Amino acid sequence: MPVTQLTTHTQQRRIFIYVMLLFFTIITDQFTKLLAVKLFETYNETSFLHNFFQFTLIENNGGFLGIVNNFPENVRFFLLNVCVSFLLLGCLAFIFWSKNRTSRYSIPLVFVVGGGMSNLVDRLLFEGGVIDFLSIGIGGFRTGIFNLADVYILVGSFVIGCYFFSSPVEST
């Protein structure tokens, strides 16, 4: 096989993997939210492992951990729908069309984008709200209430940050 065909085949394979991971993040997040709505609508609040995992169903209208909850509705809409949409489109453009992309950055970025897209789907379906249902804590220390999309976003961002501050690698 000539080098150009091999390169094209490798690129097509990577794109396929990125698309599958993107769908995986969106589908698993939406599934867990649907499951949470079905299960915790009745039980309201449930905990496991001595309250380490606490399940509480809420609709979050204020972004990650409610950080823009107190902003006026039009500002929240602009920040959480318009700005996030453009940011996600820019990341998708990098993942699928950048000549400088590498799997090292693209794969964790796919998880960030998938989580962001899934939360954006919630915002569009639920009039600006995102379904959150899980918090983790020990004793008096608890996280805010979050969802699987938030986990994808945080883990992907953390991995990108680790790569960014580590030594450069000339890999695919």
N, C-alpha and C positions, 0 to 999 in steps of 0.2 A: 504494500500500500504506500503511495507517495506521501511525503511529509505533510503536504497541505490537506490531504484527505484525512490523515491521522489526526491532525490538529482540529479539523472541523468536527470529526467524530468525537473527539475528547470534549470539545466545547459543547456539542449537542448533548452529550452525556451529563456534563456538569449542569447545564440549563435544566435538563430533566430532573436531576436530583434536587436542584434549588426549588423547582416548581412543586415537586412532591413534598419537600420539607415545609414549604409555605402552606400548602393545603393541610398537611399534618398539624401544624400549629393552630391554624384556624379551626379545623374540625374538632380537634381534641379540646380546645378551649370552649368552643360553642357547646360541645357535648357535656362538658363538666358544668357549665352554667345551666343548661337545660336540666341536668340531673339535680343540681342544687335547688333550682326552683321547684321541681317536683317533690324532692325529699324534705326540704327545710321550710317549705311553705306551710306544712302541717306542724312540724316540730319546733319551728321558730329558732331555737338555739340548742345545739348539741355539742358535746365535747368528748374527746377520747384521750387516752394515755395521761390520766391525771390532769386534764385541762391543757395539755401541751398543744393539741389541735382543737381549735374551737370553730364551729361552723355557725355562722350568723348571716342570714340572707339580707342584703341591703341593695339599694339602687344608688350608686355613686354618681352624682352629677358634677363632681369637682375635679376630675383628673386623678392622677396617681395619688392615692391616699387622701383625696379630697383637697389638694393644695390650692385649687382655684374655686373652691366651693362658695366663697363669699364675694366673688366677682359678679358684676351685673351679668344677666343672662346673655346679652348680645356679645359681651367680651368673652365669656366662657365659650359660646358658640364659635366665635372667630378663632380663639386659641386652640380649642379641642377638636374642632371639625375642619376648619379651613387650613390653619397652619399645620396641623398634624397630617392632613391629606397631602399637602405639598411636600412635606418632609418625607412621607412614605413614598410618594412618587419619585422623589430624588434618589432615595435609597434603592428603589426598584430599578431605576435607570442605571445606577452604579452596578448593581448585582447582575443585570442582564446585558448591558451594553458597553460597560467600561472596558477599555483595553488593558487597564491596570488592575483589574480585579484578580484576586487570588482566592482559593478556597479557604485559606487561613482567615480572611476577613469576611468573605461572602457568606459562609455557612452560619456563623453567629449573627451576622446582619440579617439573614433570612429569618431567624427566630425573633429578632427585634421587630422586623417588619410584619411578620405573621401575627405576633401579639398585638402590635399597634393596629393592624387591619381588623383583627377580631374585635378589639375594643371599639374601633370606629364603627363597625357593623352594629354593635350594641347601641352606640350613640344615635345612629340613624334609625334603628328600629324602636328604641325606647325613649324617644323624645329627649335625647341628651344624656340619658343615664346608662351606666354600665353595671351589670350584675357582678357584685363582689360577694364572697361567702366564706372566706377562710382567714383565720389569724393563727399565729403561732406564738407561744409564750411559755415562760418559766417563771413561776411566782408572780410578782407584780410587773414583770417585764413582758409586754406583748407587742406584736407588730400591729400595724393597722390592718383593716380587713381588705383582702386582695383576691385576685382570681388567677387562673393558670396563665392567662395572657401576660399578666404582670410578672410572673415568674420567668416566662420566656424572654420578656424585654430585659429584665434585670440580669439574668444569666448571660444572655447574648451580649449585653453591654459590658458586663464584667469581663467576659472572654476577650472582647475586642480591646478593652482597656489593658488587659494583661499582655496581649499581643503587641499593642502599641508601645508599651513601655519595655518590652523585652527586646532582645537583639534581633535585628532583621534577618529574615530567612528568604532565600530565593527559591521558593517552592511554588507549586501551583495552588 
